Amino acid sequence: MPDGTLKRLRAGMQGPTPPKVPKVPSDGTVTVTRGRSRPAWAEIDLQAITHNARVLSRLVRPAKLCAVVKAHGYGHGAVSVARAALAGGALGLAVALVDEGVELRQNNVHGPILLLSECGADAVDAAMAYGLTPTVYTAEGIAQFAQAARMLGQRTSVHIKVDTGMHRVGAAPADVPALVRALVEDPLLRFEGLWTHFPVADGDSAEDHAFTLRQLAIFDGAIADLARADVHPDVMHAANTAGAIVFPQARYGMVRCGIGLYGYLPGATVGAAFSTAAGGEQLRPALSLRARVVSVRTLAEGERPSYGRLRALPQRSVVATVPIGYADGVPRALFSHGARVLIGGRRRPLAGMVTMDQIMVDCEEDTSVQPGDEVVLLGRQGDEEITADEWAGLLGTISYEILCGIGPRVPRVVINAPEPTGGSITPPIP
């Protein structure tokens, strides 16, 4: 085979030369306003994350803030969010999975990282190797970490989770003393924390409020039982964002804030309590979902764009096509629930059903709309703003699901990144 042919074959196997990716300036900002292969992106304002962490840290003092960055930082990007939260005063982080903690460590994120669930036996070694703080609630979980600690010759801090009524995971209150005893008696396991979780701290009803108070009473009882045995964990924690705001007595030594860190509050009751407690401070949504118009056409009255031909245009209209769809986290149901997007600072209805990769927007008779115009699906444009709460209200869900649902095809463009920092919840193990 001639050398030239071989070279061409090898080039074909390797594929085309990858496009250059814009470099991040030293100040942490990015000037690009589009994805690598299509003009659609999520813009993450890390200054908002840092601001929210500061506001929440001040609100819960003297309790410490643990920033919950699981689920890819609620869709914002765990590594960048973690750094921004630490810069804003968070003294630790929390994740759901060992893999999530490993990602943070591999990107030089320092400070305690709490695992919120007991991990499986196959993940114990990784949790230990990367210095993650395990949560346990079974004798088997404790035994697995004890064995790994002996093999590695490494002392490890551990938290125990108590099930006070959510009934998802956690130790029954009656089982806590035996689990704590197993930790205290092991020379390589350090009983650092005791915690629980609230399912209805954001609830509006008297029943929800009473249920959370009952959980607190059960948790306080578990703490008292340990105190009678002269066992005093370094940190107790129970409150999520809602609990930290509505129930000051639930703050203990630390609170775990998730949704508040990203600029949202879960419900009217929490919002009212925050307004009272925050002294005029406000949380800022950190994520905006943006794209650009890629096609514009004028369609006659009565035309029915998109799949299903579900809506007849009420008049001759300019229809803009935008390259983002339900595969990217724009739910199909937004169309039937009357959602709007922003173009030129104006709210515009969808012209037809959301498709996998694109939406179509009815711009009515506005002939000024052109390819390249910015489209805001979530976020602010001019005097108008669309929030994850607005989508959640239309769809009968919660802002968490909207934010976490923005898919991996959507690049996260970071702006206003802070300087790297670290943190600690408790002193290092001697």
Beta strands, then each sheet from edge to edge (+ up, - down):
strand 1: 40-45
strand 2: 64-68
strand 3: 92-95
strand 4: 113-115
strand 5: 135-136
strand 6: 156-161
strand 7: 189-195
strand 8: 235-237
strand 9: 254-257
strand 10: 287-292
strand 11: 295-299
strand 12: 317-322
strand 13: 340-343
strand 14: 346-349
strand 15: 359-362
strand 16: 374-381
strand 17: 384-386
strand 18: 412-415
sheet 1: 14+ 13- 16+ 10- 1+ 18+
sheet 2: 4+ 3+ 2+ 9+
sheet 3: 5+ 6+ 7+ 8+
sheet 4: 11+ 12- 15+
sheet 5: 14+ 13- 16+ 17-
end
